[in-house]
């Protein structure tokens, strides 16, 4: 199932090519769909930024951006359906929308939402992952450009971490520090031959120089490649089996962030 989903867009492109449709025509069509998708994110971010500024500025600066991508998962592809489900849970009537600090999430000065990037529509046009990752990065930058908005990205499988971190690093002008809480290091060079696998984002992040420091905390399932990749990139890996020993150091570290 996952292999079929992962190659859906590619199969569509092969059908177009088999029908003798000129490649430049396909390329132009893909570009129009990408431009339309990014324009929607850009204009919604601009509108939300204008609204926050008109209300006197932000109390916080979070703006939700959904990236419903699941085809790089090696097993189930449910993450592609996650962004709307996360929003549904956030606004569920079983609770209120006030944070522990007393901030009201329904106040646009605290939280805005620019919607979801049209990932599946882009893939349906045969756009490959090299180009799709660039589109995801661009969508994150568009939100960051609209001061005072700061993107909170809703995935999506873990492959989106690479284009998201790349966008933040490039927009801020240098590598960033990352605290990664996970049971897996997700640092395979190319899991199952897929360099954009959900199990490989931190390999792309580290080899691209987008992280100054990567701390992985809570690791409980790591093989020899994960350890070797960690050493190769200078990753600080803290496993659950040694958590009791490392706890005080990690708590002190978190207080400094």
VOZA-163867 format. One line per field, with one value per atom (N, C-alpha, C): residue in three letters; atom name; x, y, z. Coordinates in steps of 0.001 Angstrom, whole numbers, plus 500000, padded with zeros to 6 digits. Each point is the difference from the previous one (the first is absolute). Layout:
BEGIN
r = Ala|...
a = CA|...
u = X|...
v = Y|...
w = Z|...
! end
This chain:
BEGIN
r = Unk|Unk|Unk|Unk|Unk|Unk|Unk|Unk|Unk|Unk|Unk|Unk|Unk|Unk|Unk|Unk|Unk|Unk|Unk|Unk|Unk|Unk|Unk|Unk|Unk|Unk|Unk|Unk|Unk|Unk|Unk|Unk|Unk|Unk|Unk|Unk|Unk|Unk|Unk|Unk|Unk|Unk|Unk|Unk|Unk|Unk|Unk|Unk|Unk|Unk|Unk|Unk|Unk|Unk|Unk|Unk|Unk|Unk|Unk|Unk|Unk|Unk|Unk|Unk|Unk|Unk|Unk|Unk|Unk|Unk|Unk|Unk|Unk|Unk|Unk|Unk|Unk|Unk|Unk|Unk|Unk|Unk|Unk|Unk|Unk|Unk|Unk|Unk|Unk|Unk|Unk|Unk|Unk|Unk|Unk|Unk|Unk|Unk|Unk|Unk|Unk|Unk|Unk|Unk|Unk|Unk|Unk|Unk|Unk|Unk|Unk|Unk|Unk|Unk|Unk|Unk|Unk|Unk|Unk|Unk|Unk|Unk|Unk|Unk|Unk|Unk|Unk|Unk|Unk|Unk|Unk|Unk|Unk|Unk|Unk|Unk|Unk|Unk|Unk|Unk|Unk|Unk|Unk|Unk|Unk|Unk|Unk|Unk|Unk|Unk|Unk|Unk|Unk|Unk|Unk|Unk|Unk|Unk|Unk|Unk|Unk|Unk|Unk|Unk|Unk|Unk|Unk|Unk|Unk|Unk|Unk|Unk|Unk|Unk|Unk|Unk|Unk|Unk|Unk|Unk|Unk|Unk|Unk|Unk|Unk|Unk|Unk|Unk|Unk|Unk|Unk|Unk|Unk|Unk|Unk|Unk|Unk|Unk|Unk|Unk|Unk|Unk|Unk|Unk|Unk|Unk|Unk|Unk|Unk|Unk|Unk|Unk|Unk|Unk|Unk|Unk|Unk|Unk|Unk|Unk|Unk|Unk|Unk|Unk|Unk|Unk|Unk|Unk|Unk|Unk|Unk|Unk|Unk|Unk|Unk|Unk|Unk|Unk|Unk|Unk|Unk|Unk|Unk|Unk|Unk|Unk|Unk|Unk|Unk|Unk|Unk|Unk|Unk|Unk|Unk|Unk|Unk|Unk|Unk|Unk|Unk|Unk|Unk|Unk|Unk|Unk|Unk|Unk|Unk|Unk|Unk|Unk|Unk|Unk|Unk|Unk|Unk|Unk|Unk|Unk|Unk|Unk|Unk|Unk|Unk|Unk|Unk|Unk|Unk|Unk|Unk|Unk|Unk|Unk|Unk|Unk|Unk|Unk|Unk|Unk|Unk|Unk|Unk|Unk|Unk|Unk|Unk|Unk|Unk|Unk|Unk|Unk|Unk|Unk|Unk|Unk|Unk|Unk|Unk|Unk|Unk|Unk|Unk|Unk|Unk|Unk|Unk|Unk|Unk|Unk|Unk|Unk|Unk|Unk|Unk|Unk|Unk|Unk|Unk|Unk|Unk|Unk|Unk|Unk|Unk|Unk|Unk|Unk|Unk|Unk|Unk|Unk|Unk|Unk|Unk|Unk|Unk|Unk|Unk|Unk|Unk|Unk|Unk|Unk|Unk|Unk|Unk|Unk|Unk|Unk|Unk|Unk|Unk|Unk|Unk|Unk|Unk|Unk|Unk|Unk|Unk|Unk|Unk|Unk|Unk|Unk|Unk|Unk|Unk|Unk|Unk|Unk|Unk|Unk|Unk|Unk|Unk|Unk|Unk|Unk|Unk|Unk|Unk|Unk|Unk|Unk|Unk|Unk|Unk|Unk|Unk|Unk|Unk|Unk|Unk|Unk|Unk|Unk|Unk|Unk|Unk|Unk|Unk|Unk|Unk|Unk|Unk|Unk|Unk|Unk|Unk|Unk|Unk|Unk|Unk|Unk|Unk|Unk|Unk|Unk|Unk|Unk|Unk|Unk|Unk|Unk|Unk|Unk|Unk|Unk|Unk|Unk|Unk|Unk|Unk|Unk|Unk|Unk|Unk|Unk|Unk|Unk|Unk|Unk|Unk|Unk|Unk|Unk|Unk|Unk|Unk|Unk|Unk|Unk|Unk|Unk|Unk|Unk|Unk|Unk|Unk|Unk|Unk|Unk|Unk|Unk|Unk|Unk|Unk|Unk|Unk|Unk|Unk|Unk|Unk|Unk|Unk|Unk|Unk|Unk|Unk|Unk|Unk|Unk|Unk|Unk|Unk|Unk|Unk|Unk|Unk|Unk|Unk|Unk|Unk|Unk|Unk|Unk|Unk|Unk|Unk|Unk|Unk|Unk|Unk|Unk|Unk|Unk|Unk|Unk|Unk|Unk|Unk|Unk|Unk|Unk|Unk|Unk|Unk|Unk|Unk|Unk|Unk|Unk|Unk|Unk|Unk|Unk|Unk|Unk|Unk|Unk|Unk|Unk|Unk|Unk|Unk|Unk|Unk|Unk|Unk|Unk|Unk|Unk|Unk|Unk|Unk|Unk|Unk|Unk|Unk|Unk|Unk|Unk|Unk|Unk|Unk|Unk|Unk|Unk|Unk|Unk|Unk|Unk|Unk|Unk|Unk|Unk|Unk|Unk|Unk|Unk|Unk|Unk|Unk|Unk|Unk|Unk|Unk|Unk|Unk|Unk|Unk|Unk|Unk|Unk|Unk|Unk|Unk|Unk|Unk|Unk|Unk|Unk|Unk|Unk|Unk|Unk|Unk|Unk|Unk|Unk|Unk|Unk|Unk|Unk|Unk|Unk|Unk|Unk|Unk|Unk|Unk|Unk|Unk|Unk|Unk|Unk|Unk|Unk|Unk|Unk|Unk|Unk|Unk|Unk|Unk|Unk|Unk|Unk|Unk|Unk|Unk|Unk|Unk|Unk|Unk|Unk|Unk|Unk|Unk|Unk|Unk|Unk|Unk|Unk|Unk|Unk|Unk|Unk|Unk|Unk|Unk|Unk|Unk|Unk|Unk|Unk|Unk|Unk|Unk|Unk|Unk|Unk|Unk|Unk|Unk|Unk|Unk|Unk|Unk|Unk|Unk|Unk|Unk|Unk|Unk|Unk|Unk|Unk|Unk|Unk|Unk|Unk|Unk|Unk|Unk|Unk|Unk|Unk|Unk|Unk|Unk|Unk|Unk|Unk|Unk|Unk|Unk|Unk|Unk|Unk|Unk|Unk|Unk|Unk|Unk|Unk|Unk|Unk|Unk|Unk|Unk|Unk|Unk|Unk|Unk|Unk|Unk|Unk|Unk|Unk|Unk|Unk|Unk|Unk|Unk|Unk|Unk|Unk|Unk|Unk|Unk|Unk|Unk|Unk|Unk|Unk|Unk|Unk|Unk|Unk|Unk|Unk|Unk|Unk|Unk|Unk|Unk|Unk|Unk
a = N|CA|C|N|CA|C|N|CA|C|N|CA|C|N|CA|C|N|CA|C|N|CA|C|N|CA|C|N|CA|C|N|CA|C|N|CA|C|N|CA|C|N|CA|C|N|CA|C|N|CA|C|N|CA|C|N|CA|C|N|CA|C|N|CA|C|N|CA|C|N|CA|C|N|CA|C|N|CA|C|N|CA|C|N|CA|C|N|CA|C|N|CA|C|N|CA|C|N|CA|C|N|CA|C|N|CA|C|N|CA|C|N|CA|C|N|CA|C|N|CA|C|N|CA|C|N|CA|C|N|CA|C|N|CA|C|N|CA|C|N|CA|C|N|CA|C|N|CA|C|N|CA|C|N|CA|C|N|CA|C|N|CA|C|N|CA|C|N|CA|C|N|CA|C|N|CA|C|N|CA|C|N|CA|C|N|CA|C|N|CA|C|N|CA|C|N|CA|C|N|CA|C|N|CA|C|N|CA|C|N|CA|C|N|CA|C|N|CA|C|N|CA|C|N|CA|C|N|CA|C|N|CA|C|N|CA|C|N|CA|C|N|CA|C|N|CA|C|N|CA|C|N|CA|C|N|CA|C|N|CA|C|N|CA|C|N|CA|C|N|CA|C|N|CA|C|N|CA|C|N|CA|C|N|CA|C|N|CA|C|N|CA|C|N|CA|C|N|CA|C|N|CA|C|N|CA|C|N|CA|C|N|CA|C|N|CA|C|N|CA|C|N|CA|C|N|CA|C|N|CA|C|N|CA|C|N|CA|C|N|CA|C|N|CA|C|N|CA|C|N|CA|C|N|CA|C|N|CA|C|N|CA|C|N|CA|C|N|CA|C|N|CA|C|N|CA|C|N|CA|C|N|CA|C|N|CA|C|N|CA|C|N|CA|C|N|CA|C|N|CA|C|N|CA|C|N|CA|C|N|CA|C|N|CA|C|N|CA|C|N|CA|C|N|CA|C|N|CA|C|N|CA|C|N|CA|C|N|CA|C|N|CA|C|N|CA|C|N|CA|C|N|CA|C|N|CA|C|N|CA|C|N|CA|C|N|CA|C|N|CA|C|N|CA|C|N|CA|C|N|CA|C|N|CA|C|N|CA|C|N|CA|C|N|CA|C|N|CA|C|N|CA|C|N|CA|C|N|CA|C|N|CA|C|N|CA|C|N|CA|C|N|CA|C|N|CA|C|N|CA|C|N|CA|C|N|CA|C|N|CA|C|N|CA|C|N|CA|C|N|CA|C|N|CA|C|N|CA|C|N|CA|C|N|CA|C|N|CA|C|N|CA|C|N|CA|C|N|CA|C|N|CA|C|N|CA|C|N|CA|C|N|CA|C|N|CA|C|N|CA|C|N|CA|C|N|CA|C|N|CA|C|N|CA|C|N|CA|C|N|CA|C|N|CA|C|N|CA|C|N|CA|C|N|CA|C|N|CA|C|N|CA|C|N|CA|C|N|CA|C|N|CA|C|N|CA|C|N|CA|C|N|CA|C|N|CA|C|N|CA|C|N|CA|C|N|CA|C|N|CA|C|N|CA|C|N|CA|C|N|CA|C|N|CA|C|N|CA|C|N|CA|C|N|CA|C|N|CA|C|N|CA|C|N|CA|C|N|CA|C|N|CA|C|N|CA|C|N|CA|C|N|CA|C|N|CA|C|N|CA|C|N|CA|C|N|CA|C|N|CA|C|N|CA|C|N|CA|C|N|CA|C|N|CA|C|N|CA|C|N|CA|C|N|CA|C|N|CA|C|N|CA|C|N|CA|C|N|CA|C|N|CA|C|N|CA|C|N|CA|C|N|CA|C|N|CA|C|N|CA|C|N|CA|C|N|CA|C|N|CA|C|N|CA|C|N|CA|C|N|CA|C|N|CA|C|N|CA|C|N|CA|C|N|CA|C|N|CA|C|N|CA|C|N|CA|C|N|CA|C|N|CA|C|N|CA|C|N|CA|C|N|CA|C|N|CA|C|N|CA|C|N|CA|C|N|CA|C|N|CA|C|N|CA|C|N|CA|C
u = 500831|499169|500860|501016|500824|500775|500469|500750|499118|498730|499068|499770|499754|499760|501214|501194|501219|500265|499556|500298|498806|498939|498789|500259|500654|500268|500916|500976|500935|499264|499097|499232|499177|499440|499197|500865|501208|500912|500397|500205|500352|498877|498750|498866|499986|500297|500037|501109|501155|501124|499685|499334|499651|499006|499236|499023|500643|501332|500765|499689|499662|499806|501377|500306|501327|500380|501253|500459|499907|500215|499923|498571|499023|498602|499674|500517|499806|500657|501224|500741|499255|499453|499262|498743|499324|498810|500326|501084|500432|500323|500683|500384|498782|498965|498785|499324|499954|499376|500808|501324|500863|499829|500008|499847|498662|498943|498677|499972|500635|500029|500760|501144|500796|499344|499310|499292|498932|499297|498968|500608|501130|500675|500487|500593|500537|498902|498889|498937|499298|499852|499388|500926|501310|500958|499997|499930|499975|498755|498861|498756|500071|500511|500074|501000|501108|500973|499426|499262|499363|498983|499270|499001|500655|501071|500693|500548|500600|500556|498895|498860|498884|499418|500138|499486|500999|501105|500961|501230|500175|501190|499698|500982|499779|500192|499215|500232|500883|499876|500901|500138|500617|500187|499868|499222|499909|498971|500383|499071|500074|498876|499958|500170|500809|500180|499987|499027|499899|500753|500712|500688|499549|498876|499407|500697|501174|500812|500175|499770|500147|500682|500318|500497|501432|500735|501366|500062|498844|499948|500216|500814|500294|498918|499025|498934|498656|499271|498694|500141|498996|500079|498983|499579|499050|500441|501322|500413|499502|499701|499487|498640|499298|498671|500032|501198|500116|499637|500422|499743|498548|499015|498617|499554|500556|499642|500571|501197|500601|499156|499576|499154|498670|499449|498737|500141|501128|500239|500221|500695|500265|498719|499060|498778|498813|500288|498945|499222|498686|499158|500113|500798|500121|500873|500679|500877|499935|500687|500045|501311|500141|501161|500977|500024|500909|501218|501191|501225|500243|501007|500348|500457|500516|500445|498882|498791|498868|499807|500762|499838|498843|499231|498840|500390|499955|500450|499118|498772|499121|500291|500882|500433|501055|499775|500968|501355|500071|501300|500839|499354|500679|500254|498975|500105|499225|500665|499340|500195|499379|500052|499997|501030|500066|499580|499491|499497|501069|499662|500884|500592|501249|500609|499344|499735|499279|500935|500476|501007|499489|498822|499525|499685|499465|499714|501290|501063|501298|500547|499898|500500|499182|498709|499152|500433|500764|500510|501338|500455|501247|501244|499843|501156|500768|501319|500799|500371|500611|500278|501087|500947|501012|499320|499075|499305|498989|499344|499006|500646|501192|500687|500307|500335|500236|498723|498879|498715|499647|500232|499718|500861|501289|500883|499499|499581|499527|498742|499114|498769|500319|500987|500407|500588|500820|500602|498941|498961|498943|499316|499801|499396|500970|501271|500996|500198|499745|500182|498939|498880|498892|500064|500822|500174|498660|499640|500832|499751|499472|499629|501222|499856|501017|499297|500442|499264|500119|498868|499942|499477|500883|499679|499377|498851|499291|500257|500683|500217|498825|500067|501133|500969|500562|501012|501294|500960|501183|500927|499747|500853|499909|498891|499850|500925|500602|500913|501170|500455|501133|499680|498967|499748|499593|499361|499603|501235|500887|501213|500878|500093|500788|499468|498681|499400|500307|499855|500258|501467|500892|501433|500358|499489|500316|499394|498814|499339|500686|500515|500669|501466|500505|501360|501079|499634|501016|499388|500837|499504|499321|499084|499208|500296|499613|500086|498675|500064|498791|499942|498866|499701|498985|500403|499183|499571|498702|499452|499357|500550|499519|500537|499306|500494|501032|500042|500912|500824|501245|500842|499693|499343|499622|501175|501110|501219|500640|499191|500484|500449|501012|500440|498902|499409|498896|499232|499040|499275|499225|500200|499374|500253|501167|500377|499380|499269|499308|500704|500681|500740|499075|498724|499035|499072|500405|499192|499734|498895|499710|501053|500821|501064|501348|500011|501270|500105|499036|500073|501226|500472|501122|501328|500054|501186|500078|498854|499970|500272|499452|500195|501467|500623|501380|500978|499804|500929|499857|498833|499795|500525|500421|500527|498934|498774|498897|499841|500736|499932|501382|500077|501255|500189|498882|500034|498708|500118|498831|500039|499004|499856|498790|500217|498921|499767|498815|499695|498843|500159|498941|500172|501152|500232|499939|499208|499911|500141|500079|500129|501020|501251|501070|500936|500298|500888|501391|500854|501390|500101|499152|500065|499610|498998|499592|501115|500738|501114|501147|500290|501093|499684|498760|499600|500063|499614|500075|501429|500932|501411|500515|499592|500445|499644|498784|499520|500139|500563|500169|498699|499059|498696|500109|499334|499953|498751|500196|498886|499860|498807|499716|498894|500364|499072|499185|498842|499135|500672|500860|500633|500952|500438|500882|499333|498677|499307|500158|499931|500142|501349|501023|501339|500107|499347|500127|498964|499049|498840|500364|500849|500322|500703|500887|500683|498994|499071|499022|499046|499595|499122|500700|501264|500778|500134|500219|500149|498718|498854|498719|499725|500432|499790|500792|501049|500852|499514|499070|499530|499053
v = 498788|501212|501254|500026|501195|500227|498914|500141|500571|499563|500513|501485|500375|501408|500853|499459|500764|500305|499117|500165|500480|500401|500394|501113|501071|501114|499615|499125|499570|499221|499113|499226|500914|501050|500932|500691|500390|500648|499041|498730|499016|499836|500074|499910|501179|501190|501173|499881|499515|499843|498962|498910|498942|500500|501024|500561|501020|500073|500894|501479|500337|501403|500626|501118|500623|500277|499734|500180|501452|500950|501400|500400|499355|500263|499489|498809|499439|500900|500442|500859|501305|500597|501253|499785|498878|499703|499792|499274|499790|501329|500867|501300|500838|499929|500767|499509|498684|499442|500380|499910|500380|501481|500838|501445|500314|499315|500236|499581|498873|499505|500954|500483|500921|501371|500413|501283|499985|498886|499895|500133|499319|500108|501431|500590|501363|501003|499937|500979|499802|498750|499765|500474|499776|500479|501525|500624|501460|500542|499374|500427|499845|498847|499769|500949|500272|500942|501399|500427|501320|500087|498915|499970|500145|499253|500061|501402|500591|501348|501029|499826|500933|499930|498837|499812|500456|500563|500555|499154|498964|499168|498688|499115|498643|499879|499098|499561|498759|499256|498908|500144|499086|500222|498716|499065|498694|499991|499410|499841|498561|499326|498609|499911|499036|499686|498487|499470|498558|499512|498892|499352|498538|499710|498654|499022|499575|499094|498683|498879|498711|498944|500310|498963|499572|500756|499592|499132|499648|499048|498597|499209|498645|499006|500443|499098|500634|500482|500600|501477|500522|501369|500936|499655|500835|501429|500280|501389|500985|499521|500895|500580|499321|500460|500753|500201|500516|501470|500934|501420|500336|499572|500331|499297|498810|499287|500720|500557|500759|501230|500689|501182|499605|498886|499531|499754|499401|499740|501304|500953|501282|500742|499972|500786|499156|498808|499113|500671|499846|500640|499407|498943|499373|500802|501021|500802|501455|500879|501404|500278|501205|500329|500932|499933|500835|499189|500575|499304|500093|499270|500037|501385|500785|501360|501022|499520|500903|500629|499572|500534|499287|500769|499471|499661|498713|499564|500516|500372|500534|501469|500594|501370|499958|500636|499944|500600|500769|500510|498903|498885|498867|498892|499676|498885|500304|499835|500120|498696|499914|498767|500374|499571|500312|498814|498941|498863|498991|499125|498905|500233|499619|499963|498873|500236|499025|498896|499192|498988|498989|499432|498952|500536|501202|500598|500207|500377|500187|498658|498976|498678|499397|500301|499473|500499|501072|500535|499378|499030|499323|500672|500953|500685|499024|499904|499061|500602|499171|500439|501064|500005|501056|501367|500107|501274|500255|498941|500152|500507|499507|500467|501497|500457|501434|500804|499449|500682|500110|498928|500029|501063|500031|501021|501399|500202|501318|500400|499046|500319|500460|499363|500397|501412|500287|501330|501078|499674|500976|500426|499045|500336|500839|499628|500728|501428|500225|501339|500979|499475|500870|500259|500956|500333|500396|499525|499265|498488|499450|498588|499088|498918|498955|498665|499202|498780|498884|499401|498747|498983|499132|499131|498697|499669|498774|498968|498899|498941|499067|499081|499728|499021|499098|499092|500766|499316|500688|500503|499620|500493|501514|500604|501449|500781|499339|500713|500599|499284|500512|501327|500093|501294|501098|499633|501008|500594|499132|500486|500773|499507|500708|501415|500132|501317|500939|499503|500832|500421|499047|500299|501044|499820|500946|501371|500012|501279|500760|499262|500642|500297|499449|500307|499122|498825|499107|498775|499038|498760|500242|499109|500139|498843|500169|498925|499244|498679|499176|499060|500009|499008|499043|498760|499002|498941|499956|499011|498889|498796|498917|498674|498927|498664|499532|500669|499610|501202|499790|501133|500550|499205|500456|500627|499276|500534|499002|499026|499111|500847|499533|500736|500020|498839|499923|498717|500082|498806|499399|498706|499270|500684|500642|500645|501363|500514|501283|501058|500933|501020|500964|500028|500858|499203|498796|499170|500708|499618|500528|499564|499028|499531|500648|500999|500590|501522|500727|501463|500619|499409|500637|499763|498986|499839|501155|500363|501115|501333|500153|501240|500185|498930|500116|500143|499253|500109|501344|500621|501311|501141|499687|501033|500910|499488|500837|499968|499115|499924|500219|500898|500223|498929|499634|498996|499206|498682|499120|499098|500169|499139|499103|498701|499034|499322|500207|499533|499006|498890|499004|498827|499899|498937|498631|499102|498650|498922|500410|499027|500538|499581|500516|498856|499886|498930|500561|499160|500412|501187|500038|501133|501293|499918|501189|500537|499093|500428|500563|499328|500456|501361|500177|501288|501098|499636|500963|500464|499063|500352|500815|499619|500701|501478|500296|501379|500702|499322|500619|500217|499076|500112|499542|500704|499615|499150|498697|499063|499512|500207|499590|498952|498780|498882|499824|499362|499763|499097|499096|499070|500711|501211|500760|501292|500079|501246|500388|499027|500308|500646|499506|500561|501404|500212|501268|501044|499618|500854|501385|500070|501302|500910|499423|500793|500541|499156|500415|501054|499841|500997|501349|499985|501241|500612|499146|500471|500662|499378|500547|501354|500164|501278|501126|499637|500996|500366|499203|500254|501189
w = 500000|500000|500000|500861|500076|498712|499373|498752|498902|499973|498999|500205|501255|500286|499711|500302|499830|498535|499100|498589|499180|500685|499291|498994|500449|499111|498857|500278|498965|498919|500403|499028|499109|500579|499219|498952|500394|499065|498888|500333|498987|498981|500467|499084|499037|500526|499139|498963|500437|499087|498930|500419|499053|498958|500358|499069|499064|500048|499122|500231|501236|500340|500209|499357|500112|501449|500333|501373|500453|499078|500397|500351|499369|500321|501402|500314|501338|501049|499697|500927|500270|498959|500171|500841|499765|500785|501467|500261|501379|500674|499277|500563|500339|499168|500284|501276|500171|501205|501241|499901|501125|500327|498970|500224|500662|499548|500584|501469|500306|501377|500912|499534|500806|500099|498945|500045|501082|500135|501029|501391|500238|501296|500218|498972|500108|500350|499288|500211|501338|500426|501311|501114|499834|501001|500049|498831|499949|500698|499745|500639|501514|500463|501442|500653|499323|500541|500116|498977|500031|501131|500211|501067|501368|500230|501289|500245|498974|500162|500240|499330|500173|501410|500629|501356|501061|499559|500947|500224|499201|500151|500686|500003|500486|501505|500592|501375|499967|498941|499635|498491|499328|498564|499194|500506|499364|498880|498870|498891|499502|500011|499562|498487|499566|498586|499865|499280|499838|498773|500166|498875|499983|499354|500026|499057|500394|499187|500746|499317|500661|499162|498753|499094|500285|500828|500335|501249|500533|501104|499447|500673|499526|500400|500788|500435|499671|500978|499758|499631|499284|499503|500651|501197|500716|500237|500138|500235|498950|498799|498961|500379|500901|500410|501327|500547|501363|500190|499128|500300|500337|499198|500389|501274|500262|501233|501216|499856|501103|500305|498952|500206|500643|499562|500570|501496|500394|501423|500766|499368|500657|500337|499064|500172|500449|500513|500487|501134|499971|501004|501389|500159|501316|500954|499480|500855|499564|500724|499591|499278|499504|499172|500707|501324|500782|500432|499846|500368|501503|500470|501418|500430|499056|500315|499851|499695|499897|498635|499013|498648|499304|499249|499293|498560|499661|498683|498868|500311|498963|499701|500776|499747|498892|498849|498900|500349|501074|500437|500650|500319|500624|498982|499221|499063|498726|498867|498704|499236|498847|499211|498522|499274|498568|499139|500641|499240|499637|499054|499602|498612|499850|498681|499201|498728|499163|499513|500921|499681|498979|500236|499103|498613|499929|498698|499209|500707|499349|499522|500839|499620|498863|499959|498934|498626|499984|498731|499621|500794|499681|500541|500913|500585|500891|499801|500786|501349|500853|501365|500081|499072|500021|499917|499087|499805|501113|500457|501063|501282|500326|501201|499901|498802|499805|500210|499548|500168|501485|500752|501438|500682|499654|500578|499678|498769|499587|500765|500264|500737|501421|500623|501352|499980|499011|499889|499790|499242|499747|501296|500899|501292|500829|499996|500789|499503|498724|499440|500475|500496|500392|501506|500381|501414|500623|501203|500951|500002|498923|499981|500059|500751|500065|499789|499041|499655|501030|500308|500742|498994|499529|498869|500481|499428|500330|498903|500368|499015|499964|499063|499150|500653|499153|500528|500243|500625|500506|498901|498747|498920|499860|500460|499834|500922|500990|500896|499233|498971|499220|499317|499160|499350|500974|501116|500982|500683|500486|500666|499016|498777|498984|499797|499919|499794|501159|501219|501178|500040|499741|500010|498950|498790|498928|500276|500575|500265|501130|500986|501132|499705|498909|499593|500593|500508|500547|500639|500390|500603|501339|500344|501222|500950|501255|500986|500008|500069|499932|501195|500686|501030|499397|499791|499319|501011|500319|500927|499189|500080|499143|500516|499630|500320|498985|498838|498926|499557|499602|499603|498612|499143|498652|499257|500003|499402|499033|499523|498938|498810|499306|498820|498940|499724|499029|500292|500903|500426|498832|499771|498896|498657|499885|498752|499771|500976|499860|500849|499350|500752|500731|499602|500680|500918|500363|500889|501325|500627|501337|501009|499631|500886|499685|499108|499562|500081|500574|499905|500648|501106|500683|499290|499149|499158|499011|499416|499046|500714|501190|500754|500363|500494|500461|498840|498926|498882|499286|500134|499399|500855|501233|500888|500579|500135|500476|501516|500674|501463|500595|500957|500713|501067|500618|501060|499954|500019|499985|501219|500872|501166|499779|500056|499838|501347|500544|501352|499965|500726|500099|499067|499355|499023|500688|499445|500561|498933|498742|498914|499008|500172|499156|499627|498717|499545|499721|499431|499783|499049|498964|499074|500702|500875|500733|500878|500639|500847|499156|498889|499135|499386|499574|499443|501065|501229|501089|500235|499999|500186|498820|498811|498793|500041|500478|499989|501347|500996|501307|500743|499820|500653|501453|500893|501412|500210|500175|500112|501440|500571|501367|499966|500376|499894|501279|499842|501157|501029|499547|500938|500958|499639|500886|500477|499845|500318|501473|500892|501430|500282|499332|500183|499408|498861|499276|500399|500819|500253|500519|501007|500600|498994|499203|498972|498990|499575|498996|500553|501259|500614|500086|500369|500063|498610|499014|498628|499510|500296|499564|500645|501230|500686|499343|499288|499362|498602|499447|498640|499955
! end
